[in-house]
Amino acid sequence: VRLYSLDHAHLFVSNILNDQLIRLLQGIPHSLILQDEHELSQPTAGGGLVTVVGFLVAVSLMYFEFETMVSVSEHTEVLMDQSGGEFLHVNFDIEFFDLECKYLQIGVRDSFGSDRLEMGQSIKKTSIDHEGRRGLAYTQEEEFVLDKVHVTGDELLAANADWVSSSDAVTHDFKKLVESHDYTVILFYVRATRQTPNVQCIACKTIRPDWDVFEETFNERFSSSSLRVVRLNCADFVRQCTEQGIRTFPVIRMYNRMSIKNYVPFPTNEAPNLNTLTRFVELELEKDTQNEKATQVHQYFPEGCRVEGVVSVARVPGTLHFEAVHTSEQNLNFALTNISHTVHHLSFGEQGEWLAAQKYKDSVPQSMIKYVATLDGQTFATQNFHEAPHHYLKVVSTRYQSISSGIYAVRNQPPPIFSHQYSAQSRIADVSRHVAPSARFFFDIAPVEVRVTQEQGRPWYDFLTSVMAIVGGVVSVGALLNKPLRLLG
């Protein structure tokens, strides 16, 4: 028995006919529930296209599902560090290009100011020659270019005091005046004061108008620590003028900061006016500019030093420093001490951690290998005196657990690997002229542990369920598309 449609006698949907089904059929479009059984067996171009496209879609989706099943992903979580222990090892191998081993000292200081140095093993220092080249002493011109002056605001204010009169309640120091500026142009003259009312200098009065313009122009043109133009009244500052050997007036000299005895006199065969004074200063500045372009830091000591070993540091923020120090026989000239270096190796934790990471480097994430020894192979060189490389390190414990059993296990898979990764930021820092330069590694150990775990792909039964869903979905969509294609055809 078949149930036929009211308006399509040759189509059927059921083998039972009653009033309830008739009412139900009246509210449903026949195109969605009725189909001619003869049409299903008739091939069409549209149906063939739907079949081919559906097959390709199904195969592609099943391939991606299979890839997901057999793939291995990595899951990362952050936990509190449970490794424990009061100390952490720092493994280092650093080469200093131009500092003899006898002047190199290693130390560790925590953020509380306490020296906390414990040797994990004896530290080894090896003298390194300059590939047959010997160190050369710096000339005075090279020292002037490389030994940059760093003066505080208060020091500069005192150095720039007026030298017209000593009654201004300011301490006048001629040496500080010269050493606080790269260049100091000084006019030694005499002028009547309360203490010396009878002093007269006609030539000094003649030069005064041009000098005032010259002084104002150059003091505005250059920064205070670069060049300073000053008048010094020898009638009031007798001692300073006597020490400089001033016998006639006026006398003009251009000093540089290296020494109060190192100066260039204004040519005696020229009259001092605005043009000749300007040409005199600019000519000297041009000479030093040419010297500056040709001058660079070079090897000074006969040899360098490569230091390697292990130290134990407290698990608190601190500093590992490699410092230049005096010996009992000789004192260092801090200005000429070059602390440039190459980091051959720097890592935290047991040495076995680094070796394990290197052994299984093809099986663990490359990012993990990279940050175990972030600074390895990098060179940090200074370009001027009183400079030193400083490094800022953030250290975090890391544990890597691979899949070692089940159908997803890979042959020769590494055991759990524990290491300490660190990020690094470096800069060239200025150092006080009276302090020994040192290469410093500031470290901060995070109280957390990053755990990276390999995760298995999708289970096989999940894969089969997805395949069945894909097949059913493709068949259903194909059936929906087949009818419009037939009507369009």
C-alpha positions as CSV (number, residue, x, y, z in Angstrom):
1,V,0.0,0.0,0.0
2,R,1.4,3.4,-0.9
3,L,0.4,7.0,0.0
4,Y,0.0,9.1,-3.1
5,S,0.1,12.9,-3.2
6,L,-3.1,14.7,-3.8
7,D,-1.8,16.6,-6.8
8,H,0.8,14.1,-8.1
9,A,-0.8,10.7,-8.6
10,H,2.4,9.0,-9.7
11,L,4.5,10.0,-6.6
12,F,4.2,8.3,-3.2
13,V,5.7,8.9,0.2
14,S,4.1,6.3,2.5
15,N,2.2,3.1,2.5
16,I,-0.5,4.4,4.9
17,L,-3.2,6.8,4.1
18,N,-5.3,8.6,6.8
19,D,-6.7,12.0,7.5
20,Q,-3.7,13.0,9.7
21,L,-1.1,12.4,7.0
22,I,-3.2,14.2,4.4
23,R,-3.3,17.3,6.6
24,L,0.4,17.1,7.2
25,L,1.2,16.8,3.5
26,Q,-0.9,19.9,2.7
27,G,1.6,22.0,4.8
28,I,4.8,20.7,3.3
29,P,6.2,21.6,-0.1
30,H,6.1,18.5,-2.3
31,S,9.5,19.3,-3.8
32,L,11.1,18.6,-0.5
33,I,9.4,15.3,0.4
34,L,8.5,13.8,-3.0
35,Q,10.8,12.5,-5.7
36,D,10.2,10.5,-8.8
37,E,11.8,7.1,-8.4
38,H,12.6,7.0,-12.1
39,E,14.5,10.3,-11.9
40,L,17.1,8.9,-9.5
41,S,18.3,6.4,-12.1
42,Q,18.7,9.0,-14.9
43,P,22.3,10.4,-15.1
44,T,22.7,14.2,-15.7
45,A,25.7,16.5,-16.2
46,G,24.7,18.5,-13.0
47,G,24.5,15.3,-11.0
48,G,27.9,14.2,-12.2
49,L,29.5,17.5,-11.3
50,V,28.0,17.4,-7.8
51,T,29.3,13.8,-7.4
52,V,32.9,14.7,-8.5
53,V,33.0,17.9,-6.3
54,G,31.6,16.0,-3.4
55,F,34.1,13.3,-3.7
56,L,37.0,15.7,-3.8
57,V,35.7,17.7,-0.8
58,A,35.3,14.4,1.2
59,V,38.8,13.2,0.3
60,S,40.4,16.6,1.2
61,L,38.6,16.8,4.6
62,M,39.5,13.2,5.4
63,Y,43.1,13.9,4.6
64,F,43.2,16.9,7.0
65,E,41.5,14.8,9.7
66,F,44.1,12.2,9.3
67,E,46.9,14.8,9.5
68,T,45.4,16.0,12.8
69,M,45.2,12.5,14.1
70,V,48.9,11.6,13.5
71,S,50.3,15.1,14.3
72,V,51.9,16.0,17.7
73,S,51.3,19.4,19.2
74,E,53.0,21.2,22.1
75,H,51.2,22.6,25.1
76,T,52.7,25.3,27.3
77,E,51.8,26.1,30.8
78,V,53.4,28.4,33.5
79,L,53.7,27.0,37.0
80,M,55.5,28.1,40.2
81,D,59.2,27.0,40.1
82,Q,59.6,23.9,42.2
83,S,63.2,23.1,41.4
84,G,64.3,24.4,44.8
85,G,67.9,25.0,45.8
86,E,69.5,28.1,47.3
87,F,72.0,28.6,44.5
88,L,72.1,28.4,40.7
89,H,75.1,27.7,38.5
90,V,76.3,30.2,35.9
91,N,78.5,28.7,33.2
92,F,80.6,31.1,31.2
93,D,83.3,31.3,28.6
94,I,84.2,34.9,27.7
95,E,87.2,36.4,25.9
96,F,88.4,39.9,26.7
97,F,90.4,41.2,23.7
98,D,92.7,43.7,25.4
99,L,93.0,43.0,29.1
100,E,95.7,40.9,30.6
101,C,94.5,38.1,32.9
102,K,96.4,39.5,35.9
103,Y,94.2,42.6,35.8
104,L,90.9,40.6,35.5
105,Q,88.7,39.9,38.6
106,I,85.4,38.0,38.7
107,G,82.7,38.6,41.3
108,V,79.1,38.2,42.1
109,R,76.9,40.6,44.0
110,D,73.2,40.2,44.8
111,S,70.7,43.0,44.8
112,F,71.1,43.3,48.6
113,G,74.7,44.4,48.2
114,S,76.3,41.2,49.5
115,D,79.1,39.4,47.7
116,R,77.9,35.9,47.1
117,L,80.6,34.1,45.2
118,E,81.0,30.3,45.3
119,M,83.1,28.5,42.8
120,G,81.4,25.5,41.2
121,Q,84.8,24.6,39.9
122,S,88.2,26.3,39.5
123,I,87.9,29.2,37.1
124,K,90.4,29.0,34.3
125,K,92.1,32.0,32.7
126,T,94.0,31.7,29.5
127,S,96.2,34.4,28.0
128,I,95.3,35.1,24.4
129,D,97.8,36.9,22.1
130,H,96.9,39.3,19.3
131,E,97.7,36.9,16.5
132,G,101.3,38.0,16.6
133,R,100.5,41.7,17.0
134,R,101.6,43.6,20.1
135,G,99.5,46.2,21.8
136,L,100.4,49.9,21.0
137,A,100.3,52.8,23.4
138,Y,97.8,55.6,22.7
139,T,99.1,58.9,21.5
140,Q,97.9,62.1,23.2
141,E,95.8,62.9,20.2
142,E,94.1,59.5,20.4
143,E,93.5,59.9,24.1
144,F,91.8,63.2,23.5
145,V,89.4,61.8,20.9
146,L,88.5,58.6,22.8
147,D,88.5,59.9,26.4
148,K,85.2,61.7,26.3
149,V,84.4,64.0,29.2
150,H,81.2,63.5,31.3
151,V,80.5,66.4,33.6
152,T,77.5,66.8,35.9
153,G,75.5,69.9,35.9
154,D,76.9,71.1,39.3
155,E,80.4,70.5,38.2
156,L,79.8,72.4,35.0
157,L,78.2,75.3,36.8
158,A,81.2,75.7,39.0
159,A,83.7,75.4,36.1
160,N,81.8,78.1,34.2
161,A,82.2,80.7,36.9
162,D,83.2,84.2,35.9
163,W,87.0,84.8,36.0
164,V,86.7,88.6,35.9
165,S,86.9,89.0,39.6
166,S,87.6,86.8,42.6
167,S,85.2,88.7,44.9
168,D,82.1,86.8,43.6
169,A,82.3,84.2,46.5
170,V,82.8,81.4,43.9
171,T,85.7,78.8,44.1
172,H,87.8,79.2,41.0
173,D,89.8,76.2,39.9
174,F,91.7,76.6,36.7
175,K,92.4,72.9,36.2
176,K,88.6,72.1,36.5
177,L,87.9,74.9,34.1
178,V,90.1,73.2,31.4
179,E,89.2,69.6,32.2
180,S,85.4,70.2,32.2
181,H,85.4,71.2,28.5
182,D,86.7,69.7,25.3
183,Y,88.2,73.1,24.4
184,T,88.6,76.2,26.4
185,V,89.6,79.5,24.7
186,I,91.0,81.9,27.3
187,L,91.9,85.6,27.1
188,F,94.5,86.5,29.7
189,Y,94.3,90.3,30.3
190,V,94.4,92.8,33.1
191,R,91.8,95.3,34.3
192,A,91.7,97.7,37.2
193,T,89.9,96.4,40.3
194,R,89.5,97.5,43.8
195,Q,92.6,95.6,44.7
196,T,94.6,96.9,41.7
197,P,93.2,100.4,40.8
198,N,96.3,101.5,38.9
199,V,96.5,98.7,36.4
200,Q,96.3,99.8,32.8
201,C,96.4,97.8,29.5
202,I,95.6,99.8,26.3
203,A,95.8,96.7,24.1
204,C,93.3,94.9,26.3
205,K,90.8,97.7,25.9
206,T,91.3,97.7,22.1
207,I,90.5,94.0,21.8
208,R,87.5,94.2,24.2
209,P,84.7,94.9,21.6
210,D,85.7,92.1,19.2
211,W,86.2,89.7,22.1
212,D,82.8,90.3,23.6
213,V,81.1,89.4,20.3
214,F,83.4,86.4,19.8
215,E,82.7,85.1,23.3
216,E,79.0,85.5,23.1
217,T,78.8,83.9,19.6
218,F,80.9,80.8,20.4
219,N,79.4,80.2,23.9
220,E,75.9,80.1,22.3
221,R,77.1,78.0,19.3
222,F,78.6,75.2,21.3
223,S,77.3,73.2,24.2
224,S,78.7,74.1,27.6
225,S,80.9,71.0,27.8
226,S,82.2,71.1,24.3
227,L,83.8,74.6,24.0
228,R,84.0,77.5,26.4
229,V,85.3,81.0,25.8
230,V,86.5,82.8,28.9
231,R,88.2,86.0,30.0
232,L,90.7,85.7,32.9
233,N,91.7,88.9,34.7
234,C,95.3,88.4,35.7
235,A,95.2,91.5,38.0
236,D,92.9,89.5,40.3
237,F,94.0,85.9,39.6
238,V,97.7,86.4,39.9
239,R,98.6,82.9,40.9
240,Q,96.9,81.2,38.0
241,C,98.5,83.5,35.5
242,T,101.9,83.1,37.0
243,E,101.5,79.3,36.9
244,Q,100.6,79.6,33.2
245,G,103.7,81.7,32.5
246,I,101.8,84.8,31.4
247,R,104.2,87.7,31.2
248,T,102.6,90.1,28.7
249,F,99.0,91.1,27.9
250,P,96.8,90.3,26.2
251,V,97.5,86.5,25.6
252,I,95.1,84.2,23.9
253,R,95.3,80.4,24.2
254,M,93.2,77.5,23.2
255,Y,93.4,74.6,25.7
256,N,92.0,71.0,25.4
257,R,90.9,69.0,28.4
258,M,93.9,66.6,28.5
259,S,96.2,69.0,30.4
260,I,96.5,72.6,31.5
261,K,99.9,72.5,29.8
262,N,98.5,71.4,26.5
263,Y,97.4,74.5,24.6
264,V,97.7,76.2,21.2
265,P,98.7,80.0,21.3
266,F,97.0,82.6,19.1
267,P,99.5,83.5,16.3
268,T,101.6,86.5,17.4
269,N,101.8,87.8,13.8
270,E,98.0,88.4,13.6
271,A,95.9,91.2,15.2
272,P,93.2,89.7,17.4
273,N,89.8,90.7,16.0
274,L,86.5,88.9,15.4
275,N,87.6,87.4,12.0
276,T,91.0,86.2,13.1
277,L,89.7,84.8,16.4
278,T,87.0,82.9,14.6
279,R,89.4,81.5,12.0
280,F,91.9,80.5,14.7
281,V,89.3,78.4,16.6
282,E,87.6,76.9,13.6
283,L,91.0,75.8,12.2
284,E,91.9,74.0,15.4
285,L,88.5,72.4,15.6
286,E,88.8,71.1,12.0
287,K,92.2,69.5,12.8
288,D,90.7,67.6,15.7
289,T,87.7,66.6,13.6
290,Q,90.1,64.9,11.1
291,N,91.9,63.2,13.9
292,E,88.6,61.9,15.4
293,K,87.6,60.3,12.1
294,A,91.0,58.4,11.9
295,T,91.1,57.4,15.6
296,Q,89.6,54.3,17.1
297,V,90.1,52.0,20.0
298,H,92.9,49.6,19.4
299,Q,94.8,46.9,21.3
300,Y,96.8,48.4,24.2
301,F,97.9,45.5,26.4
302,P,100.4,42.9,25.1
303,E,97.6,40.2,25.3
304,G,94.0,39.5,26.0
305,C,92.4,37.0,28.4
306,R,89.9,34.1,28.0
307,V,88.1,33.1,31.2
308,E,85.9,30.1,31.6
309,G,84.3,28.3,34.5
310,V,81.3,28.0,36.8
311,V,80.1,30.2,39.7
312,S,77.2,29.6,42.0
313,V,74.9,32.6,42.5
314,A,72.0,33.0,44.9
315,R,68.5,32.7,43.5
316,V,67.9,36.4,43.8
317,P,68.5,39.3,41.4
318,G,72.2,40.0,41.2
319,T,75.2,40.9,39.1
320,L,78.0,38.8,37.7
321,H,80.9,41.2,36.9
322,F,84.2,40.9,35.2
323,E,86.2,43.9,36.5
324,A,89.6,45.4,35.7
325,V,91.6,45.9,38.9
326,H,95.0,47.1,40.0
327,T,97.7,44.6,41.0
328,S,100.2,44.9,43.9
329,E,102.9,45.8,41.4
330,Q,101.0,48.1,38.9
331,N,98.1,50.4,38.8
332,L,95.8,50.6,35.8
333,N,95.0,53.7,33.9
334,F,91.2,53.3,33.8
335,A,91.0,55.6,30.8
336,L,92.9,53.1,28.7
337,T,91.2,50.0,30.0
338,N,89.2,48.3,27.3
339,I,86.6,45.8,28.6
340,S,85.3,44.7,25.1
341,H,84.6,41.0,24.9
342,T,83.1,38.1,23.0
343,V,80.7,35.7,24.8
344,H,81.6,32.2,23.6
345,H,79.2,30.7,26.1
346,L,76.9,31.8,28.9
347,S,74.1,29.6,30.4
348,F,72.4,29.0,33.7
349,G,71.9,25.7,35.5
350,E,73.9,22.4,35.6
351,Q,76.2,21.9,32.7
352,G,74.4,18.6,31.9
353,E,71.3,20.7,31.0
354,W,73.1,22.4,28.2
355,L,74.7,19.2,27.0
356,A,71.3,17.4,26.9
357,A,69.7,20.3,25.0
358,Q,72.5,20.1,22.4
359,K,72.3,16.3,22.2
360,Y,68.6,16.4,21.4
361,K,68.5,19.7,19.5
362,D,66.8,18.0,16.5
363,S,64.0,16.7,18.6
364,V,63.2,19.7,20.8
365,P,61.8,23.1,19.7
366,Q,64.5,25.3,18.2
367,S,63.2,28.3,20.3
368,M,64.2,26.3,23.4
369,I,67.7,25.7,22.2
370,K,68.1,29.3,21.1
371,Y,67.3,30.9,24.4
372,V,69.3,28.4,26.6
373,A,72.5,30.3,25.5
374,T,71.1,33.6,24.1
375,L,74.4,35.5,24.0
376,D,76.6,32.8,22.6
377,G,78.8,34.0,19.7
378,Q,78.1,37.7,20.2
379,T,80.7,40.4,20.4
380,F,80.4,43.6,22.4
381,A,83.0,46.3,21.7
382,T,83.4,49.8,23.1
383,Q,84.3,52.7,20.9
384,N,85.5,55.2,23.5
385,F,87.2,55.3,26.9
386,H,85.2,55.1,30.1
387,E,82.7,52.7,28.5
388,A,81.7,49.2,29.3
389,P,79.1,46.6,28.0
390,H,76.3,45.9,30.4
391,H,73.9,43.0,29.9
392,Y,70.4,42.6,31.4
393,L,69.2,39.0,31.7
394,K,65.8,37.5,32.6
395,V,66.1,33.9,33.6
396,V,63.2,31.3,33.7
397,S,63.2,27.6,34.3
398,T,62.0,25.5,31.5
399,R,61.0,21.8,31.3
400,Y,60.3,19.9,28.1
401,Q,58.4,16.6,28.2
402,S,58.2,14.6,24.9
403,I,55.9,11.7,24.0
404,S,57.7,8.6,25.0
405,S,55.1,5.8,24.8
406,G,52.0,4.8,22.8
407,I,51.5,4.8,19.0
408,Y,52.6,8.4,18.8
409,A,56.1,7.8,20.3
410,V,59.0,8.6,18.1
411,R,62.2,6.5,18.0
412,N,65.1,8.1,19.9
413,Q,62.8,10.6,21.5
414,P,64.6,12.6,24.3
415,P,63.9,12.1,28.0
416,P,62.5,15.0,29.9
417,I,64.8,18.0,29.5
418,F,65.2,20.6,32.2
419,S,67.0,23.9,31.4
420,H,67.1,27.6,32.1
421,Q,66.2,30.0,29.3
422,Y,67.0,33.7,29.4
423,S,66.3,36.8,27.4
424,A,69.1,39.4,27.0
425,Q,69.3,43.1,26.4
426,S,72.7,44.8,26.1
427,R,74.0,48.3,25.9
428,I,77.3,50.3,26.1
429,A,77.2,52.2,29.4
430,D,79.2,55.2,30.4
431,V,81.6,54.8,33.4
432,S,82.9,57.4,35.8
433,R,86.4,58.6,35.0
434,H,87.5,57.5,38.5
435,V,85.9,54.0,38.5
436,A,87.3,50.8,36.9
437,P,85.3,49.7,33.9
438,S,83.6,46.2,34.2
439,A,81.5,44.0,32.0
440,R,78.4,43.4,34.0
441,F,75.7,40.7,33.6
442,F,72.6,41.7,35.6
443,F,70.4,38.7,36.1
444,D,66.9,38.3,37.5
445,I,65.6,34.8,38.1
446,A,61.9,34.4,37.7
447,P,60.0,32.3,40.4
448,V,58.1,30.4,37.7
449,E,58.6,27.4,35.5
450,V,57.6,27.1,31.9
451,R,56.5,23.5,31.1
452,V,56.3,22.5,27.5
453,T,54.6,19.1,26.9
454,Q,54.0,17.2,23.7
455,E,50.4,16.3,23.2
456,Q,49.1,13.3,21.2
457,G,46.9,13.9,18.1
458,R,43.2,12.9,17.9
459,P,42.2,9.4,19.0
460,W,41.4,6.9,16.2
461,Y,37.7,6.6,17.2
462,D,37.4,10.4,16.9
463,F,38.9,10.2,13.5
464,L,36.4,7.5,12.3
465,T,33.5,9.6,13.7
466,S,34.7,12.6,11.7
467,V,35.1,10.5,8.5
468,M,31.5,9.3,8.9
469,A,30.2,12.8,9.5
470,I,32.1,14.0,6.4
471,V,30.6,11.3,4.2
472,G,27.1,11.9,5.5
473,G,27.4,15.7,5.1
474,V,28.7,15.5,1.6
475,V,25.9,13.1,0.5
476,S,23.2,15.4,2.1
477,V,24.6,18.5,0.5
478,G,24.9,16.8,-2.8
479,A,21.2,15.7,-2.6
480,L,20.1,19.3,-1.9
481,L,22.1,20.7,-4.8
482,N,21.0,18.0,-7.3
483,K,17.4,19.2,-7.5
484,P,18.2,22.9,-8.4
485,L,20.7,21.7,-11.0
486,R,18.1,19.4,-12.6
487,L,15.6,22.3,-12.8
488,L,18.2,24.6,-14.3
489,G,19.1,21.9,-16.8
